[in-house]
Amino acid sequence: MTEDYSYHGQVLGSIVSQATRVATIAHVHPDGDAVGSSIAVASWLESLGKDVRSLFPDPLPESIGFAVSPRRKEKILVYTDSPSECEDWIKACDLIIILDMNCFSRADGLETSLEESKANKVLIDHHLYPDLEKFGHAISFPEASSTAEIVYYLLKELGGPTPEAATALMTGMTTDTNNFSNSTRPETLKMASELLALGVDRDSIVENINQKYRENRLRALGMLLYTRMRTTQSGAAWNILYKEDLQKFDLWEGDTEGFVNIPLAIGDVRLSILLKEEDGLFRVSIRSKKGTSAEVMARKYFHGGGHENAAGGRVFIPQDIPTPAHAEEYIEKLVKEYLG
Ligand SMILES: [Mn+2]
């Protein structure tokens, strides 16, 4: 698929012109890109007089709260908080715009409603291997830094981003590129430059993203790096956060955001894995340096996927390992198989 924004902008514009009620839907455990691209699209649709709700499978992380205005909050529906409201909206809408995910299963609790919905569905995403046949129209550009970047160039074709959208898009791109340290290409910097020129306050965005954490986060990170991190000769590093750690440090959703990136600071490490225990599973995050695929590892071993150098998945208990205590040796075995 070539990145022809003029063509895709036109198609999107014409699909939207026929819609009255719209749902935007983004992935479970929404990050800055999922939230930012959803808000930007919703803001644009509202400027056209559409009735829009932004649906998320579970709550938005605290760290991205600054990007959500009180007025916007009222237009957001979270499935785990109000499942029937979400299901009703999906039934009532005539257009669904799926953002920052490549298949319905990434919508977790919303998956069934999505499968059953007769509404036209449009995909706007940058993940590899999209489930194309599920969509009336797909805008899938895996080379893009973020879904926010794709949405930015689409909105440029369609009259430009609203001020709310501009801030949301800068936020989504900044979190997905880890503040320009990965997936950054000329288009990404061009977008940032144009958004700055529109008056977006990037300093405040970066401060909100990187300098508003609770002390607990740093204490927990210190513990992990000092006592828990394992590294191998083959260039892997991994950290496992168990439920008792989450309790001990009183970690909230979002407090561990970015932990998986830290071991890549070590010269010899080319693959970093973070496991975080939840009920009946470990959530897995993987990051890698160029030349080593995080995506293949996530797909091959962790029922997941994502991008070449940033991917995720899960380890199920007891399907993959009998108890949480087996996670350590399991990862060691998989790393040996994958990197040798
Ligand atoms: Mn993304």
Boltz pocket constraint, residues with backbone or C-beta under 6 A from the ligand:
constraints:
  - pocket:
      binder: B
      contacts: [[A, 33], [A, 34], [A, 100], [A, 126], [A, 145], [A, 146], [A, 147], [A, 176]]
      max_distance: 6.0
